[in-house]
Amino acid sequence: MSLTNFLIKITRFTAQKAKIYSFLLFIGLFLSLLPFSLLPVFSQQPVQIKTLMRADEAQQWQPLVNKFNQKYPHINLEVIEAPSDSNQVEDLYTASFLLGNSPYDLVYMDIVWTPKFAAAGWLLDLSDRLSEQEKDKFLTGDIQGGMYQGKLYRIPFRSDAGMLYYRQDLLAQAGYQPPETFDKLIQISQDLQQQGLAEWGYVWQGKQYEGLAAMFVEILEGHGAFWVDAETLEVGLDKPEAIKAVEFLRTTIEQKIAPPGVTTYAEDETRRLFQNGKAVFLRNWPYVYSSALNSPIAGKYSIKPMVHAVGQDSGATQGGWGLGISKSTKHPDAAWQVIEFFSSENSQREYILATGYVPSRTSLFNDPEIVAKYNYYPKLLSVVQNSALRPPIAQYAQASDILQRYLSAALTDRMSPEAAMKAAAEETRRLLRSK
């Protein structure tokens, strides 16, 4: 082979090799830049934010969910429907947290879940996200109900509070003003029953369930008594004032002011009795007001704060639902945007107008649009501002179960009020010592 031909072959081989190297270099460069070229595509995908709630309320939320997703296309809010039993919803949240990596970014919770979830370390502290100025726009009881050991974990969405309903037509007919004390409620009840104006004087929730504990908080407050002091963990169930609270309820049964079946009644059983004109007074929640507008007593009833003992204050058990942020979420800022949207004045107004629930923002009780539809809301404000919290302790569920069992035993005459409350107090103290 001539030198010339040899050099030509070497040159061709080198050129081919160079092409291969260039191709490989191009491929390497392409692959290294691929993630950056796709980043804008991925970054445009909305952040997923999930929460869980009762099926009935999830459907009520849907118009606001749609509005939020349209306004914030970078976030996709998804509401997972759960059974319409609040206890089952709590259990589902609890199970998801215990298993780790909960799929829920937001926690839509009943006010009494807050201490349990916060104490377990399942919620983010929201104290720095809500300014004092903004905090003052909510009902005080709702904000307090979202706190645990001085930190804020739940932003209120809708409120609730126990109150006294009364037949204003019957009281006017008999020449009475609405009662302020327990004794006056009993006196009026007996008088109107004797006159044949009503079958029952006073109906309340006596069934052994959470509603019994909620109702009893108001009776305790009205007697100057308490259940558990959240700061000191002192238990007050066996103090004389607390025993008097039980005796008041027993008196309504013994003197046939309340029906004998009251110890099996929850909210709706008592509501139906009142709406059908069978009772003068009813202890219940705000939902009854709008429900009774289409009943035989429409236009004949009103509401006021719960009665109390002489020299004591009235108390309305604080209820309601709000939003917290799961500590396991990867998107806390997006979750907070959801909370800001739903807890805003505009969102609450739209929700209240559609559902008749109670707002957590004070200004909405006198909002012209809301008052035009629900003219009793200004009066409702005076009730919910006298709120009383159930003990904000981590062991609330167990403490409530203890109270329900012994209070039910006292009301059904299986134990005396004194024996029942002493036993409840001792068992509650053991529970708090075992934490």
C-alpha positions in Angstrom: 0.0 0.0 0.0 1.4 3.4 -0.9 1.9 6.0 1.7 -0.7 8.2 0.1 -3.4 5.5 0.3 -2.5 4.7 3.9 -2.8 8.4 4.9 -6.2 8.6 3.2 -7.5 5.6 5.2 -6.2 7.0 8.4 -7.8 10.3 7.7 -11.2 8.6 6.9 -11.1 6.5 10.1 -10.2 9.6 12.2 -13.1 11.6 10.6 -15.6 8.8 11.3 -14.4 8.5 14.9 -14.7 12.3 15.2 -18.3 12.0 14.0 -19.1 9.3 16.5 -17.5 11.4 19.3 -19.5 14.4 18.2 -22.7 12.4 18.1 -22.1 11.0 21.5 -21.3 14.4 22.8 -24.5 15.8 21.4 -26.5 13.0 23.0 -24.9 13.6 26.3 -25.5 17.3 26.1 -29.2 16.7 25.1 -29.8 14.3 28.0 -28.2 16.7 30.5 -30.4 19.5 29.3 -33.6 17.4 29.1 -34.7 18.0 32.7 -34.3 21.8 32.3 -36.3 21.8 29.1 -39.1 19.9 30.7 -39.1 21.9 34.0 -41.5 24.6 32.7 -43.9 21.8 31.7 -43.8 20.2 35.1 -43.8 23.5 37.0 -47.1 24.3 35.4 -48.8 21.3 36.9 -51.0 22.4 39.8 -50.1 21.6 43.4 -52.5 19.0 44.8 -54.2 19.9 48.1 -56.5 17.3 49.7 -58.9 17.4 52.7 -61.5 15.1 54.1 -65.0 15.9 55.3 -68.4 14.5 55.8 -70.2 13.8 52.5 -73.1 16.1 53.2 -70.9 19.1 53.8 -68.5 18.2 51.0 -71.3 18.7 48.6 -72.1 22.1 50.1 -68.5 23.1 49.7 -68.3 22.2 46.0 -69.3 25.7 44.6 -66.6 27.3 46.7 -64.1 24.6 45.7 -64.8 25.2 42.0 -64.4 29.0 42.5 -61.1 28.5 44.3 -59.7 26.2 41.6 -60.6 28.7 39.0 -59.0 31.6 40.9 -55.8 29.7 41.7 -55.0 27.5 38.7 -51.6 26.6 40.3 -53.4 24.8 43.1 -56.0 22.0 42.7 -58.1 21.6 45.8 -59.7 18.2 46.2 -62.3 17.4 48.8 -62.5 13.7 49.7 -66.0 12.6 50.9 -66.3 10.6 54.1 -69.3 9.1 55.9 -71.7 11.7 57.3 -70.8 10.6 60.9 -68.4 13.1 62.4 -66.9 10.4 64.7 -66.0 8.3 61.7 -64.4 11.3 60.0 -62.2 11.8 63.1 -61.3 8.1 63.1 -60.2 8.3 59.4 -58.0 11.3 60.1 -56.5 9.6 63.1 -55.8 6.4 61.2 -54.1 8.4 58.4 -51.8 10.2 60.8 -50.9 7.1 62.8 -50.0 5.2 59.6 -47.7 8.1 58.6 -47.6 10.2 55.4 -51.2 11.2 55.6 -52.7 12.0 52.2 -54.5 15.0 53.7 -52.8 18.4 53.5 -55.7 20.2 55.2 -57.6 19.0 58.2 -61.3 20.1 58.4 -62.1 19.5 62.0 -64.6 19.9 64.7 -63.6 22.3 67.5 -63.1 19.4 70.0 -60.5 17.6 67.8 -58.0 20.5 68.0 -56.3 19.6 71.3 -56.0 15.9 70.5 -54.6 16.5 67.0 -52.3 19.3 68.2 -51.0 17.4 71.2 -50.2 14.4 68.9 -48.0 16.6 66.7 -50.2 16.2 63.6 -50.9 19.9 63.0 -48.7 22.9 62.0 -48.6 25.9 64.3 -50.5 28.7 62.5 -49.8 31.4 65.1 -47.5 33.4 62.9 -49.7 33.2 59.8 -52.7 35.1 61.3 -52.1 38.7 62.4 -53.7 40.0 65.6 -55.7 42.4 63.5 -57.2 39.6 61.4 -57.7 37.4 64.5 -59.9 40.1 66.1 -62.4 39.8 63.2 -63.4 36.3 64.3 -65.6 35.3 67.3 -63.4 35.1 70.4 -64.7 31.6 71.3 -63.9 30.3 67.8 -60.3 31.5 68.0 -59.9 30.1 71.5 -61.3 26.8 70.3 -58.5 26.6 67.7 -55.7 27.0 70.3 -53.8 24.5 72.3 -51.2 25.5 74.9 -51.0 29.0 73.6 -50.6 28.2 70.0 -53.1 28.5 67.1 -53.7 25.3 65.1 -57.2 25.8 63.6 -58.7 28.7 61.7 -62.5 28.9 62.1 -64.8 28.5 59.1 -68.2 28.2 60.6 -69.4 28.6 64.2 -72.0 27.1 66.4 -73.3 27.6 70.0 -75.9 26.3 72.2 -78.9 28.5 73.1 -82.4 28.6 74.6 -85.4 28.7 72.3 -88.7 29.8 73.8 -92.3 30.2 72.7 -92.7 34.0 72.8 -96.4 33.8 72.0 -97.1 31.5 75.0 -95.0 33.6 77.4 -96.8 36.8 76.2 -100.1 35.1 76.6 -99.3 34.2 80.2 -97.7 37.6 81.0 -94.1 36.5 81.3 -90.8 37.9 80.1 -88.2 35.3 78.9 -86.5 33.8 81.9 -83.0 34.6 83.0 -82.5 32.0 85.7 -83.0 28.2 86.1 -85.6 28.8 88.8 -87.6 31.1 86.6 -87.5 28.7 83.7 -89.0 26.0 86.0 -91.6 28.3 87.4 -92.8 29.4 83.9 -92.7 25.8 82.6 -94.9 24.5 85.4 -97.4 27.4 85.1 -97.8 27.0 81.4 -98.2 23.3 81.7 -100.9 23.7 84.4 -102.7 26.1 82.1 -102.7 23.5 79.4 -100.7 25.8 77.0 -98.0 23.2 76.5 -97.4 19.5 77.2 -93.8 19.9 78.3 -91.9 22.8 79.8 -88.3 22.3 78.8 -86.6 19.7 76.5 -82.9 19.1 76.2 -80.4 16.5 75.0 -80.2 13.7 77.5 -79.0 10.7 75.5 -75.6 9.3 76.4 -73.5 10.8 73.5 -71.3 13.9 72.9 -74.4 16.1 72.7 -75.0 15.4 76.4 -71.6 16.6 77.4 -72.0 19.7 75.2 -75.4 20.5 76.8 -74.0 20.0 80.3 -71.2 22.5 79.8 -73.8 25.2 79.6 -75.5 24.0 82.8 -72.2 23.8 84.6 -71.3 27.3 83.4 -74.6 28.7 84.5 -74.0 27.3 88.0 -70.5 28.8 88.3 -69.1 25.3 88.0 -66.5 23.7 85.7 -65.5 20.4 84.2 -61.7 20.5 83.8 -59.4 23.5 84.0 -57.2 23.2 81.0 -54.3 25.2 82.6 -54.1 23.4 85.9 -55.9 20.1 85.0 -58.0 20.6 88.1 -61.3 18.6 87.9 -64.4 20.3 89.2 -67.1 17.7 88.6 -67.5 16.8 92.3 -67.7 20.4 93.6 -71.1 21.5 95.1 -71.9 23.7 92.2 -71.4 20.9 89.7 -73.7 18.6 91.7 -76.3 21.3 91.7 -76.1 21.4 87.9 -77.0 17.7 87.8 -79.8 18.2 90.3 -81.3 20.9 88.1 -81.6 18.4 85.2 -82.9 15.7 87.5 -85.5 18.1 88.8 -86.9 18.8 85.2 -87.5 15.0 84.9 -88.8 14.4 88.4 -91.3 17.3 88.2 -92.3 16.3 84.6 -91.1 19.5 83.1 -89.2 17.4 80.7 -90.6 14.2 79.2 -89.4 10.9 80.8 -87.8 9.9 77.4 -85.6 13.0 77.5 -82.7 10.7 78.6 -82.8 9.1 75.1 -83.2 12.3 73.1 -80.5 13.8 70.8 -80.8 17.1 68.9 -83.5 16.1 66.4 -85.8 14.5 68.8 -86.0 17.6 71.0 -86.2 19.8 67.9 -89.3 18.0 66.6 -91.1 18.2 70.0 -90.5 22.0 70.0 -91.4 22.5 66.4 -94.6 20.6 66.8 -95.7 22.9 69.6 -95.2 20.4 72.4 -92.7 22.4 74.5 -92.2 25.9 75.8 -88.4 25.9 76.0 -85.7 24.0 74.1 -82.0 23.9 74.4 -80.4 23.3 71.0 -78.1 24.7 68.3 -78.7 27.5 65.8 -79.8 25.2 62.9 -83.2 24.8 64.6 -84.1 28.4 63.9 -84.2 28.1 60.2 -85.7 24.6 60.4 -88.6 25.8 62.5 -89.5 28.6 60.0 -91.6 26.0 58.1 -93.2 24.5 61.1 -96.5 25.0 63.0 -94.8 27.4 65.4 -93.4 29.7 62.6 -93.3 33.3 63.9 -94.1 32.2 67.4 -90.6 31.5 68.9 -87.4 33.4 69.6 -83.9 32.7 71.0 -81.8 34.0 73.9 -78.7 33.0 75.9 -79.0 30.0 78.2 -80.5 30.7 81.7 -78.2 30.6 84.7 -78.2 30.6 88.5 -78.7 33.9 90.4 -75.3 35.7 90.5 -73.8 33.6 87.8 -73.2 34.0 84.0 -74.8 32.4 81.1 -72.7 30.1 78.9 -73.2 28.8 75.3 -71.2 25.7 74.5 -68.9 26.6 71.6 -69.1 24.4 68.6 -68.1 24.8 65.0 -65.7 23.6 62.3 -62.4 25.0 60.9 -59.2 24.2 59.0 -55.8 23.2 60.1 -52.7 22.2 58.1 -51.3 18.7 58.4 -47.7 18.6 59.6 -46.9 16.0 56.9 -48.0 18.2 54.0 -45.4 19.0 51.4 -47.3 22.2 50.4 -48.0 24.3 53.6 -48.1 27.6 51.7 -50.6 26.3 49.2 -52.7 24.9 52.0 -52.6 28.3 53.7 -53.9 29.9 50.5 -56.9 27.6 50.7 -57.5 28.5 54.4 -57.3 32.3 53.6 -59.8 31.9 50.8 -62.4 29.8 52.7 -62.2 31.8 55.9 -62.5 35.1 54.1 -65.6 37.3 54.5 -66.7 36.8 50.9 -66.5 33.0 51.1 -68.2 32.8 54.4 -71.0 35.1 53.2 -71.6 32.9 50.2 -71.6 29.7 52.3 -73.9 31.1 55.0 -76.4 32.3 52.4 -76.5 28.9 50.8 -76.6 26.8 54.0 -77.9 28.9 56.9 -74.9 27.9 59.1 -73.4 30.3 61.6 -70.4 32.5 60.5 -67.2 32.7 62.5 -66.6 36.4 61.4 -68.3 38.9 63.7 -69.1 41.3 60.9 -71.3 38.9 59.0 -74.0 38.7 61.8 -75.1 42.2 60.7 -74.3 41.8 57.0 -77.2 43.3 55.0 -77.4 40.5 52.6 -77.4 37.8 55.3 -79.8 39.7 57.6 -82.2 40.1 54.6 -82.4 36.3 54.4 -81.9 35.4 58.1 -83.3 38.3 60.2 -82.4 36.6 63.5 -78.6 36.7 63.0 -78.1 40.0 64.9 -79.8 38.4 67.9 -77.8 35.3 67.4 -74.6 37.3 67.8 -75.4 38.0 71.5 -75.8 34.3 72.1 -72.5 33.1 70.4 -70.5 35.8 72.1 -71.2 34.2 75.5 -69.4 31.0 74.6 -68.1 28.3 76.9 -65.5 25.8 75.7 -65.4 22.1 76.4 -62.0 21.4 78.1 -59.3 21.9 75.5 -57.2 18.9 76.7 -55.5 16.2 74.6 -57.6 13.5 76.4 -60.9 15.2 75.7 -62.6 12.2 74.0 -61.9 9.9 77.0 -62.9 12.6 79.5 -66.2 13.2 77.6 -66.9 9.4 77.6 -66.4 9.4 81.4 -68.7 12.3 82.0 -71.4 10.9 79.6 -71.5 7.6 81.4 -71.8 9.0 85.0 -74.1 11.8 84.0 -76.4 9.4 82.3 -76.4 7.2 85.4 -77.4 10.2 87.5 -80.2 11.3 85.1 -81.7 7.8 84.8 -81.7 7.3 88.6 -79.1 4.6 88.7 -76.8 6.7 90.8 -77.4 9.8 92.9 -76.0 13.1 91.5 -73.4 13.3 94.2 -72.2 9.7 93.8 -72.1 10.0 90.0 -70.1 13.2 90.0 -67.7 12.0 92.6 -67.0 8.9 90.5 -66.7 10.9 87.3 -64.3 13.3 89.0 -62.1 10.5 90.3 -61.9 8.6 87.0 -61.2 11.9 85.2 -58.3 12.6 87.6 -56.8 9.2 87.0 -57.1 9.8 83.2 -55.3 13.1 83.4 -52.6 11.6 85.7 -51.9 8.8 83.3 -50.9 11.1 80.4 
